Each structure stands twice: as structure tokens, then as C-alpha cells.
Amino acid sequence: MDLSRSDQVLAIVGTITHKEATLASEFDDNIKNNPILSLTSFAGRQELLSPRLPHFIQLRDDINHHIQCIAAIVGEFRWKKVAVIYEHNNDDFSSDPEIILSLSNSLKLAGSEIESHLAIPSLSTLSDAESTIENELNELKRKSNRVFLIVRSSLELANIICEKAKQIGLMEKGSVWIIPDEVAGLLDSVNSSVIFNMQGVVGFRTHFIEMNKAFRKFKFLFQRKFALEYPEEDSVNPSNFALQAYYATKAIAEAANKLSQVKFRLEQFSEKILSSKFERLSAKTFSKNGRFLQSPTFNIINVIGKSYRELGFWSSTLGFSKNIVRHQVMETTNATHDSDGVFSTVYWPGDLQSVPRGWIHGNEERLLKIGVPANGVFTQFVNVTHDSRNGTLITGFSIGVFKVVVERLPYYLQYSFIPFNGSYDEMVYQVYNKTLDAAVGDTAIVEYKKINSMSDYPAAFEKKEIEAAFFVAPHAKVFLAKYSCKGFIKVGNIFRLGGFGFVFPKGSSLVADISEALLNVIESGETEQLEKNMLNEIESESKANCSSLESNKGKNNSSIGLQPFLALFSILKNVETLRKHTVLALTRLWRCTSKFFAWCRSKLQSRILRRVRNNTETRNASEENVTNSQQILVVVEFVDNVLAAHAS
């Protein structure tokens, strides 16, 4: 405020915030008229609610761009939960609720959420900063989450946080630490102890054009002056903050030179500053309200060894890209971004090169215990065998699916299969009481009759113990493939179910990742291919068994020969001879009998006709003759019936 009252002061450059400038302007009208170039980030939403200063210029970007970059990194590795750490102070860098709300919304879009957050007061307000920070970090250590986001912090505070985290074991394998621009942007000018404390940390820093003449000139002047003032220190590159301060002073100088040629008016000074050619260094220009028009591009870095490595670039419009040239080409052609390769070689805390899970399960050195049924009905899905040389071998369709799913996880998962001798319900209960960390097996079958193994089904059918078997689709395919030569068929509607079941405790951090990976595996067709391989193997074995049975039958028939059947053939020959003689005798008897009955029939018919012709007696005698004739005709009809029956 004292400087603003001086006629010698044309502009103010520093880390003054908009809130501080607004408050100071209430006591001194000169501050409203002097251009203020702020090197502090701001929150756009909060700025809209506060009174504007006509000559307040932001040289830093909206913090929402920083938050979006953090969320993009988290989303790239699909970490589901994070812990947020930030420095709590009273400036308008943004209030705590604003920054938490903005980060929470960005993380939701990336498929993540804030599990916990830690607000640490400014170091100047702490009597014993190291003890306070260590105690707060120990509270975070008691939770399973291991993804830590330092959203806002000074370099000094961030260094203490990383140092204490390293001491209490939060910088070991499986942990993730992400630092913001105001920390990563100063790594060029820190000593080796800071780099040592931040090994494996990932961060982002504002990108500036370094291959132009203006930047090379500034870098040369900076390093020469630094070497003169600190000859014992190694040569360092200028930080982003030094570069921004240089931009500010250069813009003021250019504006003053332009106004010195005409009548100087303070109202026009800020307009001249805003029209300065900042794009020569930063590829940015100002808007009329004193903010950069373009979204920033961030350089993603990884602290390793004695310094850091540049991994790639990110911007809110294009996402990740491997190199800045490609990023600029994408920007000019409006191409879609591709993050492949940006994070391909990251060195994480604990010298871990694979992607950390971001959470722990109890003792991190202990493998996850995955229970599998040791005595399943369908061994094609889970098969536990014991070998004196190789120990316990666990194979099957369900096991294959689980392994493929684990390979799809964005991090390395250590586990071991534990055979469980018990029912499915008992195995699931072991997961519930945390004896097992998870369970893998085929889908349980609803049974009306207990069947201990798949080979018991054919016997149960033959003994009429069961009339039908109800399987889920994969089990039915396995059964039919194995016993296709025994006449079993499938009837009724088919419902696609089961084949594999994964059991995890309620609230497990693995559930969301496993579910997503499983969907990806199913959509890719890998489960279908695993099923085909299993069924082809079973069908080949079944066909071989059927062919073997038929071959054995053929071999057994040919090896007996004719000798054991000679007696049978002799008996059959005698029976056939006897049959022929019997048929011949019966034929001769039939011929004789037929002739006899034919002679009798002709004699009877002649007698009847003779009596009817010579009948001249009375009516009574006539009626008597008719009666006798009828009796004779009955006898003749009887003889005809006998002949017909004999003939048939």
C-alpha cells in the first residue's frame, strides 16, 4: 500500500491475490488505478463473485485447468478412490470448499471419487510442522487407499509431506503421489534431498515454448546471473515462476516504452500491457478482462534418479500426447488424442514399474488368498490335482477366465489359489469372515438330488433315479460333449448363465475393477474362445472313447472264432432237418384228408338231389323231407368249414 502511493510506481508484480488486492483497494484508491500483475493461480468461479479491479491481470491460469489435469491422470489409470491433500490458507487461491467441489466433479467424470481429504495449515502457523504432518499422514495410512493428490501446496510443505510419507511407509510399492504445478514447476531449482524425497512422484507443470530466440536469451541471462550469485550451486533452469515474472516485467517495459512516445495516461497502461506479445514465449494472449485466452498445456513429469523425466503433454482440449510436436499438430488439425505411450515407462514409488493398484489389502507383502472348490462336480471348470513334482495344479475354464480378467486390470495383482474342501456355501462364508480374500469357481447348480460328480449322472439315468438333469448352459455343453455317444440330448429352452463366479467381500476395492475387466473380456470374445477350447478338448476325448469302445467290440468278436459254436451249428442243422420232414408229412396228410372230404361232400349232395326229385308224398312227408334235406345241408356246410380251417 505504501508503494502504491508513490508517483514512481507504475505497476505491481507479485503473488498478491485478487482477494488481497480487493481488500487493499478499499483503503487506498491508488491500488485500483495501478496495474497489478498477479503470479498466483485463481478460481474462476470464485472470481465471478468478487468485485473486479479494472487493472488486475492474472499471469497464472485458472486452477480448474490444474484440477482437470489431475483428474485426467487419475482417470487414465482408473483409480477408483483418492486422498486429497492441500495447504489451507486464507488467500483467494480458492477456498477449500471450492477446490474440493471442483475436484470431486472432475474425478466423477473420470470414474473416481474422493475417499478422504487432509487440510494442512500453512507452515508459518505451525509450531511443530513435522510432527503435525506425520500424525496426519498416519491417519491416512490406516486406510486402504494409496492414491494421494497434493492439489495445492508450497514447495516447502510438499517436501515435508513427501519426506514424512517416505519415513512411515507411504512411499512404498503400490502408492501413488501426484504433485501440482506450483511444486513440479520448481524442481529445476531444488537440491538433491527434495528429489530424493519425491522419487516416483508424478507431476505436471505449465509448458512454455523453449525453442525460440526470446526464451533462449532469457535462459542464458538467468543462468549467468544465478552462477554469479550462487557459484557453489549447479547450473539450473529457470522455473515457471521466474519465467512468468520475466514476462510481467517485460510486458511493463514494453508498455512504458510505447506510452513514453505520447502523452502518458495511466488508464491506458494496463491496455498496453494486455496487448503485449506474450505469445512469443508462452503461446498465449490476454483477454480484455486480464486473463489468458488459451487453455494451458501441461508437461507431465516423473521424478526419478537425480532429476525428473518428461513423459508427455496434456491439455483440456486434446488430452494426452507423447510429444509437443504431435500435440501442436493435433491442436491445429482438431485430431482426437491418443494417450498410448505417455505413461508406458513410469517409475512409481518403491521402484515399481508396473501400474500401482492404488490401495492395499492388509499386509501388502501377503498374497491375496483366492479360494477354489477342491471337489467340484464339473472338473472342467475347476480342477485341482496334486503332483509330487509340481505340487498343487489348479486348472479349468473358471480359472482361465479369472486369469484373463486379472491381466486386464490396470495394475499388477498378486494372488494365490487355495483349494477348499467344502461346499460352495461354506467357501463363500470363508470370504465373509475374511479367512479367504476372494473365491473363484463355477456357478452352483440347484439340485433336487445330490450328485457328487459328473460321471454319476449317466448311472443315475440308467437306474431311473433321475428322469432329467437341469444344468446352466456351460455345464450342459460339457455334459453333452463328454457323453455324446450315450444318447443324451438337450430339450427345452436354453438360458445363457454361469460358468464362472467371483466372490469378493462387500465393499472390496477389487469389485469395480474386476467387473469392468470382466465385461471387457466378454466383449472381446476371449471367454467364448476359452469355452470353445474346453468343449473341443472334451469332444475329442469323448470321440476317442467311443471309437475305442467300438474297436474293442470288433476285436472281441473276431478273436472268438467258429470253434465254440460247432455244437450249436449241429443242433441247428438237426432241427432244420426235422422241420423239413415234418412239413413234408403234414403236406401229404393234408392232401389225403382233402380228397376224403371232397368225396364225402359229393356223395351227400347227390343223395339230397335224388330225394328231392323223387318226392311225391303228402305234405307231411314233404315237410319231413325238407327237414332231412336241411340237416344234410348243415352237414355239408360243416364239412366245408372243416376243409377251410384245415387249409388255413
C-alpha positions, 0 to 999 in steps of 0.5 A: 500500500505504501508503494502504491502511493508513490508517483514512481510506481507504475505497476505491481508484480507479485503473488498478491491475490485478487482477494488481497488486492480487493481488500487493499483497494478499499483503503487506498484508491491508488491500488485500483488505478495501478496495474497489478500483475498477479503470479498466483493461480485463481478460481474462476468461479470464485472470481465471478463473485468478487468485485473486479479491479479494472487493472488486475491481470492474472499471469497464472491460469485458472486452477480448474485447468490444474484440477482437470489435469489431475483428474485426467491422470487419475482417470487414465489409470482408473483409480477408483478412490483418492486422498486429497491433500492441500495447504489451507490458507486464507488467500483467494487461491480458492477456498477449500470448499471450492477446490474440493467441489471442483475436484470431486466433479472432475474425478466423477467424470473420470470414474473416481471419487474422493475417499478422504481429504487432509487440510494442512495449515500453512507452515508459518502457523505451525509450531511443530510442522513435522510432527503435525504432518506425520500424525496426519499422514498416519491417519491416512495410512490406516486406510486402504487407499494409496492414491494421494493428490497434493492439489495445492501446496508450497514447495516447502510443505510438499517436501515435508509431506513427501519426506514424512510419507517416505519415513512411515511407509507411504512411499512404498510399492503400490502408492501413488503421489501426484504433485501440482504445478506450483511444486513440479514447476520448481524442481529445476531449482531444488537440491538433491534431498527434495528429489530424493524425497519425491522419487516416483512422484508424478507431476505436471507443470505449465509448458512454455515454448523453449525453442525460440530466440526470446526464451533462449536469451532469457535462459542464458541471462538467468543462468549467468546471473544465478552462477554469479550469485550462487557459484557453489550451486549447479547450473539450473533452469529457470522455473515457471515462476521466474519465467512468468515474472520475466514476462510481467516485467517485460510486458511493463517495459514494453508498455512504458516504452510505447506510452513514453512516445505520447502523452502518458495516461495511466488508464491506458497502461494496463491496455498496453500491457494486455496487448503485449506479445506474450505469445512469443514465449508462452503461446498465449494472449490476454483477454480484455478482462486480464486473463489468458485466452488459451487453455494451458498445456501441461508437461507431465513429469516423473521424478526419478534418479537425480532429476525428473523425466518428461513423459508427455503433454496434456491439455483440456482440449486434446488430452494426452500426447507423447510429444509437443510436436504431435500435440501442436499438430493435433491442436491445429488439425482438431485430431482426437488424442491418443494417450498410448505411450505417455505413461508406458515407462513410469517409475512409481514409488518403491521402484515399481514399474508396473501400474500401482493398484492404488490401495492395499489389502492388509499386509501388502507383502501377503498374497491375496488368498483366492479360494477354489472348490477342491471337489467340484462336480464339473472338473472342467471348470475347476480342477485341482490335482496334486503332483509330487513334482509340481505340487498343487495344479489348479486348472479349468475354464473358471480359472482361465477366465479369472486369469484373463480378467486379472491381466486386464486390470490396470495394475499388477495383482498378486494372488494365490489359489487355495483349494477348499474342501467344502461346499460352495456355501461354506467357501463363500462364508470363508470370504465373509469372515475374511479367512479367504480374500476372494473365491473363484469357481463355477456357478452352483447348480440347484439340485433336487438330488445330490450328485457328487460328480459328473460321471454319476449322472449317466448311472443315475439315468440308467437306474431311473433315479433321475428322469432329467438333469437341469444344468446352466448352459456351460455345464450342459455343453460339457455334459453333452460333449463328454457323453455324446455317444450315450444318447443324451440330448438337450430339450427345452429352452436354453438360458445363457448363465454361469460358468464362472463366479467371483466372490469378493467381500462387500465393499472390496476395492477389487469389485469395480475393477474386476467387473469392468475387466470382466465385461471387457473380456466378454466383449472381446470374445476371449471367454467364448474362445476359452469355452470353445477350447474346453468343449473341443478338448472334451469332444475329442476325448469323448470321440476317442472313447467311443471309437475305442469302445467300438474297436474293442467290440470288433476285436472281441468278436473276431478273436472268438472264432467258429470253434465254440459254436460247432455244437450249436451249428449241429443242433441247428442243422438237426432241427432244420432237418426235422422241420423239413420232414415234418412239413413234408408229412403234414403236406401229404396228410393234408392232401389225403384228408382233402380228397376224403372230404371232397368225396364225402361232400359229393356223395351227400349232395347227390343223395339230397338231389335224388330225394328231392326229385323223387318226392311225391308224398303228402305234405307231411312227408314233404315237410319231413323231407325238407327237414332231412334235406336241411340237416344234410345241408348243415352237414355239408356246410360243416364239412366245408368249414372243416376243409377251410380251417384245415387249409388255413 
